[in-house]
Amino acid sequence: MKRFVLKLYVAGRTPRTERAISAMQAICEKDLASVYDLAVIDVLERPQLAEDEKILATPTVVKELPPPLRRVVGDLSDRERVLVGLDLVRTVSVEQKRNR
């Protein structure tokens, strides 16, 4: 089974940040079951990481594995938009069919 590696870049601990974290955790729990690693990275605490990854805006979620690398920037509350943007729609539906 594939393991999903995701990084969520945020700036500080604001209400917007908390919403982004909650939304991403909900998407991961519902759609990726327990086969994911989600790292939350505060660009204010780790600016070099943000620079290395060329993060220009927050929140930004990056899917590193499985390839291809995908990014979604901005509001993460629209589950479908996030799944499509990270190229997870097809992967999730195939995995769900296998588990039936």
Long-range contacts (C-beta under 8 A, 24 or more apart in sequence): 1-35, 1-95, 2-35, 2-65, 2-66, 2-91, 2-95, 3-35, 3-36, 3-37, 3-65, 4-28, 4-32, 4-35, 4-36, 4-37, 4-63, 4-65, 4-66, 4-88, 5-36, 5-37, 5-63, 5-64, 5-65, 6-36, 6-37, 6-38, 6-39, 6-61, 6-62, 6-63, 6-64, 6-86, 7-38, 7-39, 7-40, 7-41, 7-53, 7-61, 7-62, 7-64, 8-38, 8-39, 8-40, 8-41, 8-59, 8-60, 8-61, 8-62, 9-41, 9-43, 9-50, 9-53, 9-55, 9-58, 9-59, 9-60, 9-61, 9-62, 10-40, 10-41, 10-42, 10-43, 10-58, 10-59, 11-42, 11-43, 11-44, 11-58, 12-42, 12-44, 13-42, 16-59, 17-58, 17-59, 19-76, 19-77, 20-58, 20-59, 20-75, 20-76, 23-76, 23-77, 23-79, 23-82, 24-59, 24-61, 24-76, 24-82, 26-79, 27-76, 27-79, 27-82, 27-83, 30-79, 31-79, 31-83, 31-88, 31-92, 32-88, 32-92, 33-95, 61-86, 63-87, 63-88, 66-91
